[in-house]
């Protein structure tokens, strides 16, 4: 890979995740401030991204990869997405806002796979080179949080304006990215796009237990994504969006430890640590405040690295090892569909309903709201510890 190609790909990843981080983290706060949204409305809006996650593999696998150069279709999607992000600030009711976000999500989610495809096609050693490109995505999310927080934009429509501007910019830049034509030999069937070819993995009891746990643990994850920023703003935490990037910073740090720990302490212990971190995070949020327990709010944010990396990143690695070379792509697709699609859709609905049950005046009684995902994570942890039995050496499905 030439230096200029590296720079192009790094910039692509930085802007790709800057867009997401700019509007996604603070959307609940925006909806509360400007649309008088209930928890159910907020949950539904976040659920739109889960719906898009379930649909986007069909678009990428059956349309984009088959008929178009990846960089060109990505450019079109980001330009159109920028227009829709602007449109999100023009509507004044939650129903219209939901449909705008849903259509935008249907445009944005395929660009995740397209950006990865563009990057991989330029690499001769993806195992070593891709992490150095992908880390710029985490940096982009962090820069977005710092920008929104520093400019005090998180309660304003400007979060969407910033994201829209960067989306159009990336759309234009995309046409100058390395040419990535469709590969006829890699055309997918509907089953491959959705990952159903990997359903054979569910015959393996350890993987089946893990698979169910992964779907269920997305319910606690949805509480954080949908309501953490709303929570911190209601408590009066200054520059909440800027402080929340500590979670992405810890994610970048802890991901470096995963390859070593995965082989040293085993997949079960890694997954257990991830679920324990979910419980601790929500206990910190339930008991934290801006007075004597401010440190608990910071701890809950920083624990994001362990929560996410030790369960979901480890989960992707475990899935790849169980699947083997033949069905690994289908297996990753199935895991993504089940977690960020089905699991997050259930979680966003449930978290929104839970938040609405604890409205007090113009705010919320947050302690029982955060205890709910702690209880769920605890129940999943108990079931996982009791029923998950995996050999030290993981054998692929046959």
Short mmCIF file of the C-alpha atoms (twelve columns), coordinates in Angstrom:
data_MODEL
# 
_entry.id   MODEL 
# 
loop_
_atom_site.group_PDB 
_atom_site.id 
_atom_site.type_symbol 
_atom_site.label_atom_id 
_atom_site.label_alt_id 
_atom_site.label_comp_id 
_atom_site.label_asym_id 
_atom_site.label_seq_id 
_atom_site.Cartn_x 
_atom_site.Cartn_y 
_atom_site.Cartn_z 
_atom_site.pdbx_PDB_model_num 
ATOM 1   C CA . UNK A 1   0.000   0.000   0.000   1 
ATOM 2   C CA . UNK A 2   1.424   3.367   -0.991  1 
ATOM 3   C CA . UNK A 3   1.531   6.286   1.485   1 
ATOM 4   C CA . UNK A 4   -1.055  8.254   -0.517  1 
ATOM 5   C CA . UNK A 5   -3.427  5.271   -0.477  1 
ATOM 6   C CA . UNK A 6   -2.972  4.940   3.283   1 
ATOM 7   C CA . UNK A 7   -3.809  8.629   3.745   1 
ATOM 8   C CA . UNK A 8   -6.936  8.338   1.589   1 
ATOM 9   C CA . UNK A 9   -8.175  5.272   3.446   1 
ATOM 10  C CA . UNK A 10  -7.391  6.761   6.861   1 
ATOM 11  C CA . UNK A 11  -9.282  9.948   5.968   1 
ATOM 12  C CA . UNK A 12  -12.177 7.858   4.683   1 
ATOM 13  C CA . UNK A 13  -12.447 5.973   7.982   1 
ATOM 14  C CA . UNK A 14  -12.073 9.117   10.087  1 
ATOM 15  C CA . UNK A 15  -14.904 10.906  8.276   1 
ATOM 16  C CA . UNK A 16  -17.055 7.753   8.069   1 
ATOM 17  C CA . UNK A 17  -17.251 7.450   11.846  1 
ATOM 18  C CA . UNK A 18  -17.138 11.192  12.530  1 
ATOM 19  C CA . UNK A 19  -20.529 11.404  10.789  1 
ATOM 20  C CA . UNK A 20  -22.007 8.656   12.946  1 
ATOM 21  C CA . UNK A 21  -20.563 10.006  16.196  1 
ATOM 22  C CA . UNK A 22  -21.714 13.561  15.489  1 
ATOM 23  C CA . UNK A 23  -25.459 12.879  15.471  1 
ATOM 24  C CA . UNK A 24  -25.978 9.433   17.010  1 
ATOM 25  C CA . UNK A 25  -24.695 10.057  20.542  1 
ATOM 26  C CA . UNK A 26  -26.792 13.183  21.105  1 
ATOM 27  C CA . UNK A 27  -29.928 12.308  19.108  1 
ATOM 28  C CA . UNK A 28  -31.910 11.451  22.240  1 
ATOM 29  C CA . UNK A 29  -31.060 14.809  23.782  1 
ATOM 30  C CA . UNK A 30  -32.004 16.621  20.551  1 
ATOM 31  C CA . UNK A 31  -35.340 14.803  20.411  1 
ATOM 32  C CA . UNK A 32  -36.078 15.652  24.038  1 
ATOM 33  C CA . UNK A 33  -35.208 19.322  23.614  1 
ATOM 34  C CA . UNK A 34  -36.774 20.040  20.220  1 
ATOM 35  C CA . UNK A 35  -39.440 17.392  19.595  1 
ATOM 36  C CA . UNK A 36  -40.716 16.806  23.129  1 
ATOM 37  C CA . UNK A 37  -40.022 13.134  22.512  1 
ATOM 38  C CA . UNK A 38  -40.897 10.359  24.930  1 
ATOM 39  C CA . UNK A 39  -38.573 7.479   25.714  1 
ATOM 40  C CA . UNK A 40  -40.551 5.315   23.307  1 
ATOM 41  C CA . UNK A 41  -39.981 7.841   20.504  1 
ATOM 42  C CA . UNK A 42  -36.256 7.944   21.266  1 
ATOM 43  C CA . UNK A 43  -36.050 4.160   21.371  1 
ATOM 44  C CA . UNK A 44  -37.831 3.917   18.020  1 
ATOM 45  C CA . UNK A 45  -35.438 6.399   16.407  1 
ATOM 46  C CA . UNK A 46  -32.438 4.387   17.586  1 
ATOM 47  C CA . UNK A 47  -34.223 1.246   16.455  1 
ATOM 48  C CA . UNK A 48  -34.251 2.637   12.909  1 
ATOM 49  C CA . UNK A 49  -30.509 1.987   12.711  1 
ATOM 50  C CA . UNK A 50  -31.108 -1.611  13.809  1 
ATOM 51  C CA . UNK A 51  -33.659 -2.056  11.021  1 
ATOM 52  C CA . UNK A 52  -31.132 -0.683  8.540   1 
ATOM 53  C CA . UNK A 53  -28.508 -3.093  9.863   1 
ATOM 54  C CA . UNK A 54  -30.807 -6.012  9.070   1 
ATOM 55  C CA . UNK A 55  -31.541 -4.747  5.559   1 
ATOM 56  C CA . UNK A 56  -28.167 -3.369  4.431   1 
ATOM 57  C CA . UNK A 57  -26.493 -6.775  3.784   1 
ATOM 58  C CA . UNK A 58  -28.975 -7.357  0.973   1 
ATOM 59  C CA . UNK A 59  -28.112 -4.037  -0.639  1 
ATOM 60  C CA . UNK A 60  -24.361 -4.515  -0.334  1 
ATOM 61  C CA . UNK A 61  -24.262 -8.183  -1.252  1 
ATOM 62  C CA . UNK A 62  -26.940 -8.310  -3.917  1 
ATOM 63  C CA . UNK A 63  -26.755 -4.838  -5.503  1 
ATOM 64  C CA . UNK A 64  -23.703 -2.734  -4.643  1 
ATOM 65  C CA . UNK A 65  -21.069 -5.490  -4.855  1 
ATOM 66  C CA . UNK A 66  -22.640 -6.850  -8.018  1 
ATOM 67  C CA . UNK A 67  -23.224 -3.811  -10.198 1 
ATOM 68  C CA . UNK A 68  -21.293 -0.769  -8.936  1 
ATOM 69  C CA . UNK A 69  -17.794 0.320   -8.031  1 
ATOM 70  C CA . UNK A 70  -17.773 0.567   -4.235  1 
ATOM 71  C CA . UNK A 71  -16.311 4.075   -4.045  1 
ATOM 72  C CA . UNK A 72  -18.931 5.508   -6.421  1 
ATOM 73  C CA . UNK A 73  -21.988 4.073   -4.729  1 
ATOM 74  C CA . UNK A 74  -20.528 5.143   -1.377  1 
ATOM 75  C CA . UNK A 75  -20.141 8.684   -2.704  1 
ATOM 76  C CA . UNK A 76  -23.766 8.824   -3.836  1 
ATOM 77  C CA . UNK A 77  -25.054 7.399   -0.555  1 
ATOM 78  C CA . UNK A 78  -23.137 9.922   1.551   1 
ATOM 79  C CA . UNK A 79  -24.267 12.916  -0.520  1 
ATOM 80  C CA . UNK A 80  -27.894 11.819  -0.281  1 
ATOM 81  C CA . UNK A 81  -27.361 11.071  3.406   1 
ATOM 82  C CA . UNK A 82  -26.140 14.608  4.007   1 
ATOM 83  C CA . UNK A 83  -29.374 15.974  2.558   1 
ATOM 84  C CA . UNK A 84  -31.433 13.717  4.828   1 
ATOM 85  C CA . UNK A 85  -29.470 14.749  7.921   1 
ATOM 86  C CA . UNK A 86  -30.380 18.336  7.110   1 
ATOM 87  C CA . UNK A 87  -33.998 17.297  6.553   1 
ATOM 88  C CA . UNK A 88  -34.044 15.775  10.049  1 
ATOM 89  C CA . UNK A 89  -33.778 19.311  11.462  1 
ATOM 90  C CA . UNK A 90  -36.621 20.628  9.290   1 
ATOM 91  C CA . UNK A 91  -39.340 18.398  10.756  1 
ATOM 92  C CA . UNK A 92  -41.150 19.247  13.964  1 
ATOM 93  C CA . UNK A 93  -42.803 16.012  15.062  1 
ATOM 94  C CA . UNK A 94  -41.457 12.640  16.126  1 
ATOM 95  C CA . UNK A 95  -43.238 10.640  13.416  1 
ATOM 96  C CA . UNK A 96  -41.675 12.584  10.554  1 
ATOM 97  C CA . UNK A 97  -38.322 12.569  12.340  1 
ATOM 98  C CA . UNK A 98  -38.447 8.787   12.672  1 
ATOM 99  C CA . UNK A 99  -39.029 8.270   8.949   1 
ATOM 100 C CA . UNK A 100 -36.222 10.642  8.010   1 
ATOM 101 C CA . UNK A 101 -33.819 8.825   10.343  1 
ATOM 102 C CA . UNK A 102 -34.952 5.442   9.039   1 
ATOM 103 C CA . UNK A 103 -34.346 6.400   5.404   1 
ATOM 104 C CA . UNK A 104 -31.023 8.002   6.342   1 
ATOM 105 C CA . UNK A 105 -29.976 4.849   8.212   1 
ATOM 106 C CA . UNK A 106 -30.832 2.744   5.152   1 
ATOM 107 C CA . UNK A 107 -28.386 4.915   3.206   1 
ATOM 108 C CA . UNK A 108 -25.663 5.085   5.861   1 
ATOM 109 C CA . UNK A 109 -25.366 1.495   7.072   1 
ATOM 110 C CA . UNK A 110 -24.295 0.057   3.692   1 
ATOM 111 C CA . UNK A 111 -21.393 2.527   3.659   1 
ATOM 112 C CA . UNK A 112 -19.853 0.719   6.649   1 
ATOM 113 C CA . UNK A 113 -19.424 -2.453  4.588   1 
ATOM 114 C CA . UNK A 114 -18.455 -0.464  1.487   1 
ATOM 115 C CA . UNK A 115 -15.720 1.440   3.319   1 
ATOM 116 C CA . UNK A 116 -14.347 -1.835  4.684   1 
ATOM 117 C CA . UNK A 117 -14.439 -3.347  1.197   1 
ATOM 118 C CA . UNK A 118 -12.558 -0.394  -0.299  1 
ATOM 119 C CA . UNK A 119 -9.909  -0.671  2.411   1 
ATOM 120 C CA . UNK A 120 -9.458  -4.455  2.191   1 
ATOM 121 C CA . UNK A 121 -9.083  -4.405  -1.585  1 
ATOM 122 C CA . UNK A 122 -6.021  -2.158  -1.300  1 
ATOM 123 C CA . UNK A 123 -4.194  -4.383  1.185   1 
ATOM 124 C CA . UNK A 124 -1.799  -7.248  0.667   1 
ATOM 125 C CA . UNK A 125 -1.821  -8.175  4.386   1 
ATOM 126 C CA . UNK A 126 -5.225  -7.159  5.830   1 
ATOM 127 C CA . UNK A 127 -4.555  -8.805  9.200   1 
ATOM 128 C CA . UNK A 128 -1.731  -6.365  9.881   1 
ATOM 129 C CA . UNK A 129 -2.798  -3.373  7.806   1 
ATOM 130 C CA . UNK A 130 -6.548  -3.068  8.468   1 
ATOM 131 C CA . UNK A 131 -6.319  -2.274  12.224  1 
ATOM 132 C CA . UNK A 132 -4.097  0.715   11.399  1 
ATOM 133 C CA . UNK A 133 -6.764  1.988   9.014   1 
ATOM 134 C CA . UNK A 134 -9.776  1.128   11.185  1 
ATOM 135 C CA . UNK A 135 -8.366  2.911   14.241  1 
ATOM 136 C CA . UNK A 136 -8.944  6.185   12.399  1 
ATOM 137 C CA . UNK A 137 -12.663 5.396   12.608  1 
ATOM 138 C CA . UNK A 138 -12.428 5.418   16.407  1 
ATOM 139 C CA . UNK A 139 -10.427 8.644   16.196  1 
ATOM 140 C CA . UNK A 140 -13.161 10.117  13.990  1 
ATOM 141 C CA . UNK A 141 -15.838 9.269   16.570  1 
ATOM 142 C CA . UNK A 142 -13.688 10.849  19.306  1 
ATOM 143 C CA . UNK A 143 -13.071 14.003  17.252  1 
ATOM 144 C CA . UNK A 144 -16.827 14.281  16.626  1 
ATOM 145 C CA . UNK A 145 -17.565 14.108  20.354  1 
ATOM 146 C CA . UNK A 146 -14.881 16.668  21.153  1 
ATOM 147 C CA . UNK A 147 -16.149 18.995  18.434  1 
ATOM 148 C CA . UNK A 148 -19.789 18.787  19.509  1 
ATOM 149 C CA . UNK A 149 -18.843 19.195  23.169  1 
ATOM 150 C CA . UNK A 150 -16.315 22.021  22.675  1 
ATOM 151 C CA . UNK A 151 -18.737 24.031  20.537  1 
ATOM 152 C CA . UNK A 152 -21.621 23.280  22.954  1 
ATOM 153 C CA . UNK A 153 -23.809 21.935  20.158  1 
ATOM 154 C CA . UNK A 154 -25.269 18.788  21.712  1 
ATOM 155 C CA . UNK A 155 -28.683 20.299  22.520  1 
ATOM 156 C CA . UNK A 156 -28.972 22.035  19.147  1 
ATOM 157 C CA . UNK A 157 -29.773 21.102  15.552  1 
ATOM 158 C CA . UNK A 158 -26.160 21.896  14.696  1 
ATOM 159 C CA . UNK A 159 -25.143 18.323  15.536  1 
ATOM 160 C CA . UNK A 160 -27.055 17.247  12.438  1 
ATOM 161 C CA . UNK A 161 -25.732 20.207  10.433  1 
ATOM 162 C CA . UNK A 162 -22.140 19.233  11.215  1 
ATOM 163 C CA . UNK A 163 -22.808 15.580  10.368  1 
ATOM 164 C CA . UNK A 164 -24.559 16.604  7.136   1 
ATOM 165 C CA . UNK A 165 -21.631 18.761  6.030   1 
ATOM 166 C CA . UNK A 166 -19.109 16.011  6.691   1 
ATOM 167 C CA . UNK A 167 -21.360 13.485  4.942   1 
ATOM 168 C CA . UNK A 168 -21.440 15.557  1.764   1 
ATOM 169 C CA . UNK A 169 -17.677 16.136  2.039   1 
ATOM 170 C CA . UNK A 170 -17.012 12.392  2.328   1 
ATOM 171 C CA . UNK A 171 -19.411 11.782  -0.538  1 
ATOM 172 C CA . UNK A 172 -17.365 14.043  -2.790  1 
ATOM 173 C CA . UNK A 173 -14.061 12.639  -1.542  1 
ATOM 174 C CA . UNK A 174 -15.306 9.084   -2.127  1 
ATOM 175 C CA . UNK A 175 -15.183 9.544   -5.891  1 
ATOM 176 C CA . UNK A 176 -11.429 10.042  -5.525  1 
ATOM 177 C CA . UNK A 177 -10.859 6.922   -3.432  1 
ATOM 178 C CA . UNK A 178 -9.012  3.936   -4.965  1 
ATOM 179 C CA . UNK A 179 -11.111 2.293   -7.658  1 
ATOM 180 C CA . UNK A 180 -12.914 -0.757  -6.255  1 
ATOM 181 C CA . UNK A 181 -14.896 -2.431  -9.053  1 
ATOM 182 C CA . UNK A 182 -17.438 -5.213  -8.443  1 
ATOM 183 C CA . UNK A 183 -15.995 -8.701  -8.375  1 
ATOM 184 C CA . UNK A 184 -18.106 -11.199 -10.250 1 
ATOM 185 C CA . UNK A 185 -16.485 -14.093 -8.418  1 
ATOM 186 C CA . UNK A 186 -17.666 -12.696 -5.080  1 
ATOM 187 C CA . UNK A 187 -21.328 -12.165 -5.917  1 
ATOM 188 C CA . UNK A 188 -23.564 -13.306 -3.069  1 
ATOM 189 C CA . UNK A 189 -26.799 -15.212 -2.828  1 
ATOM 190 C CA . UNK A 190 -29.530 -13.917 -0.537  1 
ATOM 191 C CA . UNK A 191 -28.532 -16.558 2.024   1 
ATOM 192 C CA . UNK A 192 -24.907 -15.486 1.957   1 
ATOM 193 C CA . UNK A 193 -25.819 -11.801 2.265   1 
ATOM 194 C CA . UNK A 194 -27.937 -12.444 5.337   1 
ATOM 195 C CA . UNK A 195 -25.599 -15.046 6.783   1 
ATOM 196 C CA . UNK A 196 -28.082 -17.934 6.762   1 
ATOM 197 C CA . UNK A 197 -25.383 -20.176 5.297   1 
ATOM 198 C CA . UNK A 198 -23.831 -20.020 8.776   1 
ATOM 199 C CA . UNK A 199 -26.903 -21.308 10.623  1 
ATOM 200 C CA . UNK A 200 -25.050 -24.623 10.867  1 
ATOM 201 C CA . UNK A 201 -23.078 -23.007 13.706  1 
ATOM 202 C CA . UNK A 202 -26.177 -23.006 15.882  1 
ATOM 203 C CA . UNK A 203 -26.049 -26.806 16.015  1 
ATOM 204 C CA . UNK A 204 -22.938 -26.376 18.162  1 
ATOM 205 C CA . UNK A 205 -24.193 -25.978 21.748  1 
ATOM 206 C CA . UNK A 206 -21.449 -23.608 23.032  1 
ATOM 207 C CA . UNK A 207 -21.919 -21.307 20.072  1 
ATOM 208 C CA . UNK A 208 -25.715 -21.454 20.373  1 
ATOM 209 C CA . UNK A 209 -25.503 -20.375 24.030  1 
ATOM 210 C CA . UNK A 210 -23.137 -17.562 23.089  1 
ATOM 211 C CA . UNK A 211 -25.380 -16.511 20.185  1 
ATOM 212 C CA . UNK A 212 -28.459 -16.172 22.424  1 
ATOM 213 C CA . UNK A 213 -26.404 -14.319 25.060  1 
ATOM 214 C CA . UNK A 214 -25.125 -11.906 22.399  1 
ATOM 215 C CA . UNK A 215 -28.665 -11.025 21.321  1 
ATOM 216 C CA . UNK A 216 -29.799 -10.522 24.922  1 
ATOM 217 C CA . UNK A 217 -26.799 -8.417  25.943  1 
ATOM 218 C CA . UNK A 218 -27.726 -5.954  23.180  1 
ATOM 219 C CA . UNK A 219 -30.638 -4.894  25.400  1 
ATOM 220 C CA . UNK A 220 -28.276 -3.328  27.993  1 
ATOM 221 C CA . UNK A 221 -26.210 -1.908  25.110  1 
ATOM 222 C CA . UNK A 222 -29.306 -0.122  23.776  1 
ATOM 223 C CA . UNK A 223 -29.852 1.643   27.097  1 
ATOM 224 C CA . UNK A 224 -26.398 3.210   26.858  1 
ATOM 225 C CA . UNK A 225 -26.614 4.301   23.244  1 
ATOM 226 C CA . UNK A 226 -30.118 5.696   23.558  1 
ATOM 227 C CA . UNK A 227 -30.143 7.361   26.955  1 
ATOM 228 C CA . UNK A 228 -26.639 7.975   28.338  1 
ATOM 229 C CA . UNK A 229 -26.392 11.460  26.834  1 
ATOM 230 C CA . UNK A 230 -29.946 12.339  27.933  1 
ATOM 231 C CA . UNK A 231 -29.069 11.116  31.437  1 
ATOM 232 C CA . UNK A 232 -25.862 13.099  31.731  1 
ATOM 233 C CA . UNK A 233 -27.518 16.279  30.471  1 
ATOM 234 C CA . UNK A 234 -30.418 15.910  32.912  1 
ATOM 235 C CA . UNK A 235 -27.894 15.578  35.731  1 
ATOM 236 C CA . UNK A 236 -26.252 18.794  34.583  1 
ATOM 237 C CA . UNK A 237 -22.937 17.302  33.478  1 
ATOM 238 C CA . UNK A 238 -21.146 19.956  31.445  1 
ATOM 239 C CA . UNK A 239 -19.941 19.002  27.969  1 
ATOM 240 C CA . UNK A 240 -21.537 15.565  28.267  1 
ATOM 241 C CA . UNK A 241 -20.835 14.645  24.630  1 
ATOM 242 C CA . UNK A 242 -17.169 15.535  25.056  1 
ATOM 243 C CA . UNK A 243 -16.892 13.446  28.212  1 
ATOM 244 C CA . UNK A 244 -18.565 10.458  26.545  1 
ATOM 245 C CA . UNK A 245 -15.665 10.110  24.109  1 
ATOM 246 C CA . UNK A 246 -13.721 8.655   27.041  1 
ATOM 247 C CA . UNK A 247 -15.681 5.500   26.237  1 
ATOM 248 C CA . UNK A 248 -14.270 5.383   22.713  1 
ATOM 249 C CA . UNK A 249 -10.796 6.151   24.036  1 
ATOM 250 C CA . UNK A 250 -11.007 3.185   26.406  1 
ATOM 251 C CA . UNK A 251 -12.326 1.070   23.531  1 
ATOM 252 C CA . UNK A 252 -9.215  1.890   21.515  1 
ATOM 253 C CA . UNK A 253 -6.972  0.971   24.459  1 
ATOM 254 C CA . UNK A 254 -8.639  -2.284  25.485  1 
ATOM 255 C CA . UNK A 255 -8.882  -3.613  21.950  1 
ATOM 256 C CA . UNK A 256 -5.088  -3.869  21.937  1 
ATOM 257 C CA . UNK A 257 -5.245  -6.357  24.831  1 
ATOM 258 C CA . UNK A 258 -7.751  -8.698  23.197  1 
ATOM 259 C CA . UNK A 259 -5.402  -10.792 20.993  1 
ATOM 260 C CA . UNK A 260 -3.190  -11.560 23.998  1 
ATOM 261 C CA . UNK A 261 -5.994  -12.258 26.469  1 
ATOM 262 C CA . UNK A 262 -8.077  -14.278 23.988  1 
ATOM 263 C CA . UNK A 263 -5.446  -17.011 23.898  1 
ATOM 264 C CA . UNK A 264 -4.251  -16.630 27.477  1 
ATOM 265 C CA . UNK A 265 -7.464  -16.650 29.547  1 
ATOM 266 C CA . UNK A 266 -9.862  -18.181 27.017  1 
ATOM 267 C CA . UNK A 267 -13.014 -17.036 25.276  1 
ATOM 268 C CA . UNK A 268 -15.370 -17.806 28.181  1 
ATOM 269 C CA . UNK A 269 -13.459 -15.649 30.651  1 
ATOM 270 C CA . UNK A 270 -13.248 -12.833 28.103  1 
ATOM 271 C CA . UNK A 271 -17.006 -12.875 27.551  1 
ATOM 272 C CA . UNK A 272 -17.679 -13.110 31.293  1 
ATOM 273 C CA . UNK A 273 -15.475 -10.063 31.937  1 
ATOM 274 C CA . UNK A 274 -17.422 -8.162  29.293  1 
ATOM 275 C CA . UNK A 275 -20.772 -8.981  30.924  1 
ATOM 276 C CA . UNK A 276 -19.492 -8.151  34.414  1 
ATOM 277 C CA . UNK A 277 -18.420 -4.768  33.041  1 
ATOM 278 C CA . UNK A 278 -21.978 -4.166  31.792  1 
ATOM 279 C CA . UNK A 279 -23.328 -4.763  35.296  1 
ATOM 280 C CA . UNK A 280 -20.739 -2.477  36.908  1 
ATOM 281 C CA . UNK A 281 -21.379 0.263   34.335  1 
ATOM 282 C CA . UNK A 282 -25.078 0.460   35.054  1 
ATOM 283 C CA . UNK A 283 -24.622 0.249   38.810  1 
ATOM 284 C CA . UNK A 284 -22.278 3.221   38.488  1 
ATOM 285 C CA . UNK A 285 -24.917 5.125   36.514  1 
ATOM 286 C CA . UNK A 286 -27.674 4.170   38.965  1 
ATOM 287 C CA . UNK A 287 -25.733 5.355   42.001  1 
ATOM 288 C CA . UNK A 288 -23.673 8.143   40.453  1 
ATOM 289 C CA . UNK A 289 -24.378 11.889  40.652  1 
ATOM 290 C CA . UNK A 290 -22.662 15.211  40.066  1 
ATOM 291 C CA . UNK A 291 -21.866 15.697  43.750  1 
ATOM 292 C CA . UNK A 292 -19.824 13.171  45.716  1 
ATOM 293 C CA . UNK A 293 -20.240 10.343  43.219  1 
ATOM 294 C CA . UNK A 294 -19.187 12.066  40.011  1 
ATOM 295 C CA . UNK A 295 -16.388 9.510   39.696  1 
ATOM 296 C CA . UNK A 296 -19.027 6.813   39.196  1 
ATOM 297 C CA . UNK A 297 -20.354 8.583   36.107  1 
ATOM 298 C CA . UNK A 298 -16.842 8.694   34.669  1 
ATOM 299 C CA . UNK A 299 -16.313 5.031   35.553  1 
ATOM 300 C CA . UNK A 300 -19.534 4.067   33.793  1 
ATOM 301 C CA . UNK A 301 -18.378 5.844   30.642  1 
ATOM 302 C CA . UNK A 302 -14.823 4.482   30.706  1 
ATOM 303 C CA . UNK A 303 -16.075 0.925   31.214  1 
ATOM 304 C CA . UNK A 304 -17.386 1.097   27.642  1 
ATOM 305 C CA . UNK A 305 -14.044 -0.239  26.408  1 
ATOM 306 C CA . UNK A 306 -14.369 -3.486  28.376  1 
ATOM 307 C CA . UNK A 307 -18.129 -3.725  27.799  1 
ATOM 308 C CA . UNK A 308 -17.826 -3.478  24.041  1 
ATOM 309 C CA . UNK A 309 -14.425 -4.984  23.271  1 
ATOM 310 C CA . UNK A 310 -14.501 -7.944  25.630  1 
ATOM 311 C CA . UNK A 311 -17.926 -9.063  24.449  1 
ATOM 312 C CA . UNK A 312 -18.518 -7.906  20.897  1 
ATOM 313 C CA . UNK A 313 -14.982 -7.809  19.486  1 
ATOM 314 C CA . UNK A 314 -14.224 -11.084 21.263  1 
ATOM 315 C CA . UNK A 315 -17.521 -12.373 19.881  1 
ATOM 316 C CA . UNK A 316 -16.476 -11.622 16.308  1 
ATOM 317 C CA . UNK A 317 -13.162 -13.414 16.889  1 
ATOM 318 C CA . UNK A 318 -14.920 -16.403 18.473  1 
ATOM 319 C CA . UNK A 319 -17.381 -16.523 15.576  1 
ATOM 320 C CA . UNK A 320 -14.574 -16.547 13.024  1 
ATOM 321 C CA . UNK A 321 -12.739 -19.360 14.804  1 
ATOM 322 C CA . UNK A 322 -15.902 -21.448 15.113  1 
ATOM 323 C CA . UNK A 323 -16.902 -20.874 11.494  1 
ATOM 324 C CA . UNK A 324 -13.622 -21.668 9.805   1 
ATOM 325 C CA . UNK A 325 -12.577 -20.376 6.409   1 
ATOM 326 C CA . UNK A 326 -15.494 -21.703 4.362   1 
ATOM 327 C CA . UNK A 327 -18.361 -19.842 6.042   1 
ATOM 328 C CA . UNK A 328 -16.599 -17.136 8.054   1 
ATOM 329 C CA . UNK A 329 -18.047 -14.247 6.007   1 
ATOM 330 C CA . UNK A 330 -21.571 -15.644 6.326   1 
ATOM 331 C CA . UNK A 331 -21.006 -16.203 10.048  1 
ATOM 332 C CA . UNK A 332 -19.928 -12.608 10.624  1 
ATOM 333 C CA . UNK A 333 -22.974 -11.453 8.683   1 
ATOM 334 C CA . UNK A 334 -25.255 -13.618 10.801  1 
ATOM 335 C CA . UNK A 335 -23.660 -12.363 14.031  1 
ATOM 336 C CA . UNK A 336 -24.069 -8.729  12.952  1 
ATOM 337 C CA . UNK A 337 -27.685 -9.317  11.893  1 
ATOM 338 C CA . UNK A 338 -28.491 -10.976 15.225  1 
ATOM 339 C CA . UNK A 339 -26.793 -8.393  17.452  1 
ATOM 340 C CA . UNK A 340 -26.800 -4.947  15.839  1 
ATOM 341 C CA . UNK A 341 -29.983 -5.834  13.965  1 
ATOM 342 C CA . UNK A 342 -32.369 -8.040  15.945  1 
ATOM 343 C CA . UNK A 343 -30.817 -7.547  19.396  1 
ATOM 344 C CA . UNK A 344 -30.590 -3.767  19.104  1 
ATOM 345 C CA . UNK A 345 -34.110 -3.539  17.692  1 
ATOM 346 C CA . UNK A 346 -35.487 -5.371  20.729  1 
ATOM 347 C CA . UNK A 347 -33.244 -3.361  23.038  1 
ATOM 348 C CA . UNK A 348 -34.174 0.063   21.658  1 
ATOM 349 C CA . UNK A 349 -37.881 -0.726  22.005  1 
ATOM 350 C CA . UNK A 350 -37.486 -2.048  25.539  1 
ATOM 351 C CA . UNK A 351 -35.196 0.765   26.726  1 
ATOM 352 C CA . UNK A 352 -37.616 3.399   25.426  1 
ATOM 353 C CA . UNK A 353 -40.562 1.787   27.214  1 
ATOM 354 C CA . UNK A 354 -38.533 1.502   30.422  1 
ATOM 355 C CA . UNK A 355 -37.529 5.173   30.338  1 
ATOM 356 C CA . UNK A 356 -41.162 6.211   29.921  1 
ATOM 357 C CA . UNK A 357 -42.142 4.259   33.034  1 
ATOM 358 C CA . UNK A 358 -39.932 6.459   35.225  1 
ATOM 359 C CA . UNK A 359 -40.739 9.994   34.086  1 
ATOM 360 C CA . UNK A 360 -40.802 12.459  36.986  1 
ATOM 361 C CA . UNK A 361 -41.839 16.002  36.134  1 
ATOM 362 C CA . UNK A 362 -39.670 17.205  33.274  1 
ATOM 363 C CA . UNK A 363 -37.043 14.538  33.861  1 
ATOM 364 C CA . UNK A 364 -36.581 10.913  34.875  1 
ATOM 365 C CA . UNK A 365 -35.966 8.827   37.975  1 
ATOM 366 C CA . UNK A 366 -32.761 7.387   36.570  1 
ATOM 367 C CA . UNK A 367 -31.770 4.867   39.255  1 
ATOM 368 C CA . UNK A 368 -34.435 2.237   38.358  1 
ATOM 369 C CA . UNK A 369 -33.897 2.905   34.651  1 
ATOM 370 C CA . UNK A 370 -30.209 1.974   34.918  1 
ATOM 371 C CA . UNK A 371 -30.826 -0.899  37.313  1 
ATOM 372 C CA . UNK A 372 -32.995 -2.590  34.664  1 
ATOM 373 C CA . UNK A 373 -30.113 -3.242  32.194  1 
ATOM 374 C CA . UNK A 374 -27.916 -4.212  35.157  1 
ATOM 375 C CA . UNK A 375 -30.446 -6.897  36.110  1 
ATOM 376 C CA . UNK A 376 -30.692 -8.094  32.503  1 
ATOM 377 C CA . UNK A 377 -26.904 -8.284  32.141  1 
ATOM 378 C CA . UNK A 378 -26.735 -10.152 35.452  1 
ATOM 379 C CA . UNK A 379 -29.329 -12.691 34.323  1 
ATOM 380 C CA . UNK A 380 -27.523 -13.235 31.009  1 
ATOM 381 C CA . UNK A 381 -24.237 -13.651 32.893  1 
ATOM 382 C CA . UNK A 382 -25.688 -16.327 35.192  1 
ATOM 383 C CA . UNK A 383 -27.183 -18.282 32.287  1 
ATOM 384 C CA . UNK A 384 -23.953 -17.972 30.325  1 
ATOM 385 C CA . UNK A 385 -21.747 -19.187 33.188  1 
ATOM 386 C CA . UNK A 386 -24.053 -22.137 33.864  1 
ATOM 387 C CA . UNK A 387 -24.527 -23.381 30.315  1 
ATOM 388 C CA . UNK A 388 -21.558 -22.246 28.209  1 
ATOM 389 C CA . UNK A 389 -18.944 -24.986 27.955  1 
ATOM 390 C CA . UNK A 390 -16.220 -24.481 25.366  1 
ATOM 391 C CA . UNK A 391 -12.979 -26.371 25.006  1 
ATOM 392 C CA . UNK A 392 -9.761  -24.434 25.393  1 
ATOM 393 C CA . UNK A 393 -8.935  -25.151 21.766  1 
ATOM 394 C CA . UNK A 394 -11.865 -23.967 19.678  1 
ATOM 395 C CA . UNK A 395 -12.754 -26.262 16.821  1 
ATOM 396 C CA . UNK A 396 -14.511 -25.007 13.690  1 
ATOM 397 C CA . UNK A 397 -17.972 -26.194 12.720  1 
ATOM 398 C CA . UNK A 398 -18.103 -28.882 10.069  1 
# 
